[in-house]
Amino acid sequence: MSLSKKLLVTVCTTLVSCVAISTAHAQAYSNPYATVDTWASLPDGRVFGAVGDLDVDPDGIHIWAVVRCDAGADRFGNECLDSDLDPVLKFDSDGKVVESFGSGMFIWPHGIDVDDNGNVWVTDGVADANIPEGDTRGHQVIKFSPTGEVLMVLGTPGQPGSGDNQFISPADVVIGDNGDIFVADGHALNGNNRVVKFNSEGRFIKAWGQTGYAPGEFRTLHTIAIDQRGRLFVGDRSNNRVQLFDQDGEFINSWTQFGRPSGIFFDDNDNIYVADSESDDLQNPGWEMGIRVGDAHLGWVNYFIQLPYGDPRDPAGNGAEFVAVDSSGNMFGGEPRPRNLQKYVRVRP
């Protein structure tokens, strides 16, 4: 390692923000992946709707995905409102659906996490304006067994709020090693903008954060994940940064080198994968849409899988908003706008 790189590592690990990593440096990496087109398929002639968040089953092989129900090209924000399709799907290594559930329970399913016991946690991030009067869905997190039995509901369904058991469009959820539950609340830019922590039984412990730009403040919490050190990573998307906390909510660091984060995933080799579907000349000038892969410990970006068809004029974003990696190193991108579950295979070091 050169002296300059050693010094930069020191800067990145001691300063509050790793500002020394420039945009050019963070994007000047090769892509060791090849795409596997049309890998996934749906049964009975079903057409892919927008693909939301992804996670890997504890077996390291199966992929769980949120697939929003309606496949209409112009529909966005309430795709499961009037559908009888299952939005929670489990895919085998051949891309075939082997389990599905959740029909009628969501309006806009968004985030997913699979805990160590194989239970599946799903958030409904629907905006309040998209909930019909009297509908008791939305603003909730639902815990399912691996076969779809409802085990727990967090939030007050259909009712937004900032109380101990209320959310406003929760975007994502992650479960700690001890069973603690962390909810990224929320998807609404002017909503609660906080992290909410519960114990394994669903009892409220604490919340932190508010709308803003300072450390510990957020503008659209879009994704949340935990690395092997137990650090909590929050994709503070509209602030173009990842914020790091301990599990008591103490601020650790802020990383900007992964672009405009929509999805975060950690593999067993201490790599971090960050999906960026919104960087453009308006929302994050100088950055490109794609998936960045780096060192979860220090935050170095090692690879960049650029989105080949991203249109910087599209403010709603494009390509992979979410990312997951199986035990064989295959990477998967959840793409809402192209309505695609994209598989990538590693073809070179």
Buried (B, 14 or more C-beta within 10 A) or exposed (E): EEEEEEEBBEBBEEEEBBEBBEBEEBBEBEBBBEEBEEBBEBEEEBEBBBBBBBBBBBEEBBBBBBBBBBBEEEBBBBBBBEBEBBBBBBBBEEBEBEBBBBBBBBBBBBBBBBBEEBBBBBBBBBBBEBBEEEEEBBBBBBBBEBEBEEEBBBBBBBBBEBEEBBBBBBBBBBBBEEEBBBBBBBBBEEBBBBBBBBEEEBEBBEBBBEBEEEBBBBBBBBBBBBBEEEBBBBBBBBBBBBBBBEBEBEBBBBBBBBBBBBBBBBBEEEBBBBBBBBBBEEBBEEBBBBBBBBBBBEBBBEBBBBBEEBBBEEEEBBBBBBBBBBEEBBBBBBBBBBBBBBBBBBEEE
